[in-house]
């Protein structure tokens, strides 16, 4: 049997079988050595590799197999085999995760329909804004609502994935079927189209209905900032998901964390008004960086007119004054986007560390055997005393 560039192992067991026969009080034992298949790899003159299998007696040392291929031949061979195993595990986990999240199609369709409904409703409420004084507050409100909507969607949806599958995941990790990185990467990849695409489409429809700042560059900046925020939300949801053990806890804690980030976004409360001992929380609020970037993209360099404003009212004619009132006059979009990218990495790294620390642990066989023996001796002594 010869296979080209593959490691297909025949299903022949490797063992030594022993049969006993009894005839008229006399017993005879016959030992049979079962043959097994040992892989042998050789190079051809063209440089290709062919793997053949030859039958060897079971008394010889067998080669160990890991991930579908033989482990041996040096450190590079083991690394290559491990990498192939993890890539296969990632593909299988991604396929299973996609089937799991898209199984209830009616609930998924209802979720997307509700997102589209609220986007159209807010688009109608803020429909076709102008450049008068009233539109300044309306533009700030719709930008904050967009950032708030995406900040709730990712963490709440993703935080319930791991607790719902915790028993299956612990059993698979105890069997060492895959590493933590492969699983978390598959969860992140599966949630990207399910969480990001509907929200970005809804936000884009709302952008043109509201008549936000025209220009392709401003629209692409708007979409890019929202995508970065959504990725941060998915990373935060992963960190919460691996830290919690029950889906009910995820549904309660994830909204509370999102509300905490909303408090320090800079819209409800001026940053200078925050008490000093909790002012550091604003630096971990990804909603703050998103809202700042959206506001700068919308107001910087825009001219407003007074319109029908009252004669005694203050007329703001420059978008830079709006940013100064919000405290965003020194904000740069590129800096905020880079901070969001760093937060994507940090939240996912935190999820990986928490997930690795929560792996199933078992006592070594020798320790467990000693404890079992002590327990047995205690039971015997108790029975003897009785």
C-alpha positions as CSV (number, residue, x, y, z in Angstrom):
1,X,0.0,0.0,0.0
2,X,1.5,3.3,-1.0
3,X,0.0,6.8,-0.7
4,X,1.4,10.0,-2.2
5,X,1.9,13.0,0.1
6,X,-0.6,11.7,2.7
7,X,-0.5,9.8,6.0
8,X,-3.4,7.4,5.7
9,X,-2.9,4.8,8.4
10,X,-4.6,1.4,8.0
11,X,-6.9,0.4,10.8
12,X,-4.9,-2.7,11.9
13,X,-4.6,-3.0,15.7
14,X,-1.1,-3.4,17.2
15,X,-1.3,-5.9,20.1
16,X,-0.3,-9.4,21.1
17,X,-3.2,-11.7,21.4
18,X,-3.2,-14.8,23.6
19,X,-5.6,-17.7,23.3
20,X,-6.1,-20.5,25.8
21,X,-7.7,-23.9,25.1
22,X,-8.6,-26.5,27.7
23,X,-8.9,-30.2,26.9
24,X,-9.5,-32.9,29.5
25,X,-8.0,-30.9,32.4
26,X,-4.9,-29.8,30.4
27,X,-4.5,-26.2,29.3
28,X,-2.4,-25.0,26.4
29,X,-1.7,-21.4,25.6
30,X,-0.9,-20.0,22.1
31,X,0.6,-16.5,21.7
32,X,0.2,-14.8,18.3
33,X,2.0,-11.6,17.4
34,X,-0.4,-9.3,15.5
35,X,1.2,-7.3,12.8
36,X,0.8,-3.5,12.6
37,X,1.5,-0.9,9.9
38,X,4.5,1.3,10.3
39,X,4.8,4.4,8.1
40,X,8.0,4.9,6.1
41,X,8.6,8.2,4.2
42,X,11.1,8.4,1.3
43,X,12.0,11.1,-1.2
44,X,11.8,10.6,-4.9
45,X,14.3,12.0,-7.4
46,X,11.8,14.7,-8.3
47,X,11.8,16.0,-4.7
48,X,8.3,14.8,-3.8
49,X,7.7,12.7,-0.7
50,X,5.9,9.4,-0.7
51,X,4.7,7.6,2.4
52,X,4.4,3.8,2.4
53,X,3.3,1.5,5.1
54,X,5.0,-1.8,5.9
55,X,3.9,-4.6,8.2
56,X,6.1,-5.1,11.2
57,X,5.8,-7.5,14.2
58,X,4.0,-6.1,17.2
59,X,7.1,-6.7,19.4
60,X,8.8,-3.8,17.8
61,X,8.3,-0.3,19.1
62,X,5.4,1.5,17.3
63,X,5.5,5.1,16.3
64,X,3.2,7.5,18.1
65,X,0.6,9.4,16.1
66,X,-0.7,12.8,16.8
67,X,-3.2,14.7,14.7
68,X,-3.3,12.2,11.9
69,X,0.5,12.0,11.3
70,X,3.5,10.4,12.8
71,X,5.3,12.4,15.5
72,X,9.0,12.0,15.0
73,X,11.8,13.2,12.8
74,X,12.8,16.2,14.9
75,X,11.4,19.4,16.3
76,X,10.4,20.9,12.9
77,X,8.3,17.8,12.1
78,X,6.5,18.0,15.5
79,X,5.8,21.7,14.9
80,X,4.5,21.1,11.4
81,X,2.2,18.3,12.7
82,X,0.9,20.4,15.6
83,X,0.2,23.3,13.2
84,X,-1.7,21.1,10.9
85,X,-3.7,19.7,13.8
86,X,-4.6,23.2,15.0
87,X,-5.6,24.4,11.5
88,X,-7.9,21.4,11.1
89,X,-9.4,22.1,14.6
90,X,-10.0,25.7,13.7
91,X,-11.8,24.7,10.5
92,X,-14.0,22.2,12.4
93,X,-14.7,24.6,15.2
94,X,-15.6,27.4,12.8
95,X,-18.0,25.1,10.9
96,X,-19.6,23.9,14.1
97,X,-19.9,27.4,15.6
98,X,-21.5,28.7,12.4
99,X,-24.1,25.9,12.5
100,X,-24.7,26.5,16.2
101,X,-25.3,30.2,15.8
102,X,-27.4,30.0,12.6
103,X,-29.5,27.0,13.7
104,X,-32.4,29.1,14.9
105,X,-33.0,31.1,11.7
106,X,-36.2,32.6,12.9
107,X,-34.6,34.2,15.9
108,X,-31.7,35.4,13.8
109,X,-34.0,36.9,11.2
110,X,-36.1,38.6,13.9
111,X,-32.9,40.1,15.4
112,X,-31.9,41.5,12.0
113,X,-35.4,42.8,11.3
114,X,-35.5,44.6,14.6
115,X,-32.2,46.3,13.9
116,X,-33.4,47.4,10.5
117,X,-36.7,48.6,12.0
118,X,-35.0,50.8,14.7
119,X,-32.5,52.2,12.1
120,X,-35.4,53.2,9.8
121,X,-37.3,54.7,12.8
122,X,-34.3,56.8,13.9
123,X,-33.6,57.8,10.3
124,X,-37.2,59.0,10.0
125,X,-37.0,60.9,13.3
126,X,-33.7,62.7,12.2
127,X,-34.6,62.7,8.5
128,X,-32.7,65.1,6.2
129,X,-31.0,67.4,8.7
130,X,-29.9,70.8,7.6
131,X,-27.1,73.1,8.8
132,X,-29.1,75.3,11.1
133,X,-28.6,75.6,14.9
134,X,-31.1,72.9,15.7
135,X,-29.3,70.3,13.6
136,X,-26.1,70.7,15.8
137,X,-27.8,68.9,18.8
138,X,-29.6,66.5,16.5
139,X,-26.4,65.4,14.8
140,X,-24.6,64.9,18.1
141,X,-27.6,62.8,19.3
142,X,-27.7,60.5,16.3
143,X,-24.0,60.0,16.3
144,X,-24.1,59.0,20.0
145,X,-27.0,56.7,19.4
146,X,-25.1,54.9,16.6
147,X,-22.1,54.4,18.9
148,X,-24.3,53.2,21.7
149,X,-26.2,50.7,19.6
150,X,-23.1,49.0,18.4
151,X,-21.6,49.0,21.9
152,X,-24.5,47.0,23.2
153,X,-24.8,44.5,20.3
154,X,-21.4,42.9,20.3
155,X,-20.8,42.3,24.1
156,X,-24.3,41.1,24.9
157,X,-24.6,38.7,21.9
158,X,-21.1,37.2,22.2
159,X,-21.0,36.9,26.0
160,X,-23.5,34.1,26.0
161,X,-21.7,31.7,23.6
162,X,-19.2,30.0,25.9
163,X,-21.4,29.6,28.9
164,X,-24.1,27.9,26.8
165,X,-21.5,25.3,25.5
166,X,-19.3,25.1,28.6
167,X,-19.8,21.4,29.4
168,X,-19.0,20.4,25.8
169,X,-16.0,22.7,25.7
170,X,-14.6,21.4,29.0
171,X,-14.9,17.8,27.8
172,X,-13.1,18.6,24.6
173,X,-10.4,20.6,26.3
174,X,-9.9,17.8,28.8
175,X,-9.3,15.5,25.8
176,X,-6.9,18.0,24.3
177,X,-8.7,18.2,21.0
178,X,-7.6,21.8,20.4
179,X,-5.9,24.7,22.1
180,X,-7.5,27.8,23.5
181,X,-6.4,30.1,20.7
182,X,-8.0,27.9,18.0
183,X,-11.4,28.0,19.8
184,X,-11.4,31.7,20.5
185,X,-10.3,32.5,17.0
186,X,-13.1,30.5,15.6
187,X,-15.7,32.2,17.8
188,X,-14.3,35.6,16.8
189,X,-14.4,34.8,13.1
190,X,-17.9,33.3,13.2
191,X,-19.3,36.3,15.0
192,X,-17.9,38.9,12.5
193,X,-20.5,38.5,9.8
194,X,-23.3,37.8,12.2
195,X,-22.7,40.9,14.4
196,X,-20.8,43.3,12.1
197,X,-22.6,43.1,8.8
198,X,-26.2,43.8,9.9
199,X,-25.1,46.7,12.2
200,X,-22.9,48.3,9.5
201,X,-25.7,48.1,6.9
202,X,-28.2,49.6,9.3
203,X,-25.8,52.4,10.3
204,X,-25.1,53.1,6.6
205,X,-28.8,53.4,5.7
206,X,-29.3,55.7,8.6
207,X,-26.3,57.8,7.5
208,X,-27.9,58.8,4.2
209,X,-31.4,59.1,5.7
210,X,-30.2,61.6,8.3
211,X,-28.1,63.4,5.7
212,X,-24.9,63.4,7.7
213,X,-21.8,65.0,6.3
214,X,-21.6,64.4,2.5
215,X,-18.4,63.0,0.9
216,X,-17.1,59.5,0.3
217,X,-14.1,60.0,2.6
218,X,-16.3,61.0,5.5
219,X,-18.6,58.1,4.9
220,X,-15.8,55.6,4.8
221,X,-14.3,57.1,7.9
222,X,-17.7,56.7,9.6
223,X,-18.0,53.1,8.5
224,X,-14.4,52.3,9.5
225,X,-14.8,53.7,13.0
226,X,-18.0,51.7,13.6
227,X,-16.3,48.5,12.3
228,X,-13.4,49.0,14.8
229,X,-15.9,49.6,17.6
230,X,-17.8,46.5,16.7
231,X,-14.6,44.4,16.8
232,X,-13.8,45.8,20.2
233,X,-17.3,44.9,21.4
234,X,-16.8,41.3,20.1
235,X,-13.5,41.1,22.0
236,X,-15.1,42.4,25.2
237,X,-17.9,39.9,24.8
238,X,-15.3,37.1,24.5
239,X,-13.6,38.2,27.6
240,X,-16.9,38.2,29.5
241,X,-18.0,34.9,28.0
242,X,-14.9,32.9,29.1
243,X,-15.1,34.5,32.6
244,X,-18.7,33.6,33.3
245,X,-20.1,30.1,33.8
246,X,-23.8,30.6,33.2
247,X,-25.7,32.2,30.3
248,X,-27.9,34.1,32.8
249,X,-24.9,35.8,34.3
250,X,-23.8,36.9,30.9
251,X,-27.2,38.5,30.1
252,X,-27.0,40.5,33.3
253,X,-23.3,41.5,33.5
254,X,-22.7,42.4,29.8
255,X,-25.3,45.2,29.7
256,X,-24.0,46.6,33.0
257,X,-20.5,46.8,31.6
258,X,-21.8,48.5,28.4
259,X,-23.7,51.1,30.5
260,X,-20.5,51.8,32.5
261,X,-18.6,52.6,29.3
262,X,-21.5,54.8,28.1
263,X,-21.3,57.0,31.3
264,X,-17.7,58.0,30.4
265,X,-18.3,58.5,26.6
266,X,-18.2,62.3,26.9
267,X,-21.8,62.9,25.8
268,X,-23.8,62.7,29.0
269,X,-21.1,64.1,31.2
270,X,-18.2,66.5,30.5
271,X,-14.9,64.8,31.2
272,X,-13.8,67.7,33.4
273,X,-16.8,67.1,35.6
274,X,-15.9,63.5,36.4
275,X,-14.5,62.9,39.9
276,X,-10.7,62.5,40.0
277,X,-10.6,59.1,41.7
278,X,-12.8,57.5,38.9
279,X,-11.6,59.6,36.0
280,X,-9.3,56.9,34.8
281,X,-12.3,54.8,33.7
282,X,-12.7,57.1,30.7
283,X,-9.5,55.7,29.2
284,X,-11.0,52.2,28.9
285,X,-14.3,53.3,27.4
286,X,-14.3,52.3,23.8
287,X,-17.6,54.2,23.3
288,X,-15.7,57.4,24.2
289,X,-13.1,57.0,21.4
290,X,-15.8,56.0,18.9
291,X,-18.0,59.0,19.7
292,X,-15.1,61.4,19.6
293,X,-14.0,60.1,16.2
294,X,-17.5,60.3,14.8
295,X,-18.0,63.8,16.1
296,X,-14.7,65.1,14.7
297,X,-15.5,63.5,11.3
298,X,-18.9,65.2,11.3
299,X,-18.2,68.7,12.7
300,X,-14.6,69.7,12.0
301,X,-14.5,72.2,9.1
302,X,-18.3,72.5,8.8
303,X,-20.0,75.9,8.7
304,X,-23.5,76.3,10.2
305,X,-25.9,79.2,9.7
306,X,-28.1,80.9,12.3
307,X,-31.4,80.5,10.3
308,X,-34.5,81.3,12.4
309,X,-32.6,81.4,15.7
310,X,-33.7,84.0,18.2
311,X,-31.8,87.3,18.3
312,X,-30.6,86.8,21.9
313,X,-29.5,83.2,21.3
314,X,-25.9,82.3,20.8
315,X,-25.3,81.4,17.1
316,X,-22.6,78.8,16.5
317,X,-21.3,79.1,12.9
318,X,-18.3,76.8,13.0
319,X,-18.1,73.1,13.7
320,X,-14.9,73.6,15.7
321,X,-16.8,75.5,18.3
322,X,-19.1,72.5,18.8
323,X,-16.1,70.2,19.3
324,X,-14.7,72.7,21.8
325,X,-17.9,72.7,23.8
326,X,-17.8,68.9,23.9
327,X,-14.1,68.9,24.8
328,X,-13.1,67.2,21.6
329,X,-11.1,70.0,20.0
330,X,-7.7,68.2,20.4
331,X,-9.0,64.8,19.2
332,X,-7.6,63.2,16.0
333,X,-9.4,60.4,14.2
334,X,-6.3,58.4,13.4
335,X,-5.2,58.3,17.1
336,X,-8.6,57.1,18.2
337,X,-8.8,54.4,15.6
338,X,-5.3,53.2,16.6
339,X,-6.5,53.1,20.3
340,X,-9.5,51.0,19.2
341,X,-7.3,48.6,17.3
342,X,-5.1,48.3,20.5
343,X,-8.2,47.6,22.5
344,X,-9.2,44.8,20.1
345,X,-5.9,43.1,20.8
346,X,-6.0,43.7,24.5
347,X,-9.6,42.4,25.0
348,X,-8.9,39.3,23.0
349,X,-5.6,38.7,24.8
350,X,-7.5,39.0,28.1
351,X,-10.0,36.5,26.9
352,X,-7.2,34.1,25.9
353,X,-5.5,34.4,29.3
354,X,-8.8,33.9,31.2
355,X,-9.8,30.9,29.1
356,X,-6.3,29.3,29.6
357,X,-6.5,29.8,33.4
358,X,-10.0,28.2,33.5
359,X,-9.0,25.0,31.7
360,X,-10.1,21.7,33.3
361,X,-7.6,20.4,35.8
362,X,-7.3,16.8,37.1
363,X,-5.2,15.2,39.8
364,X,-2.3,13.1,38.7
365,X,-3.0,9.4,38.6
366,X,-0.6,8.6,41.4
367,X,-2.1,11.3,43.7
368,X,-5.6,10.2,43.0
369,X,-4.7,6.6,43.6
370,X,-3.2,7.4,47.0
371,X,-6.2,9.4,48.0
372,X,-8.5,6.6,46.9
373,X,-6.4,4.1,49.0
374,X,-6.6,6.4,52.1
375,X,-10.3,6.7,51.7
376,X,-10.6,2.9,51.5
377,X,-8.5,2.4,54.6
378,X,-10.6,4.9,56.5
379,X,-13.8,3.1,55.5
380,X,-12.3,-0.3,56.6
381,X,-11.1,1.1,59.9
382,X,-14.6,2.6,60.6
383,X,-16.3,-0.7,59.9
384,X,-13.8,-2.6,62.1
385,X,-14.4,-0.2,65.0
386,X,-18.2,-0.6,64.6
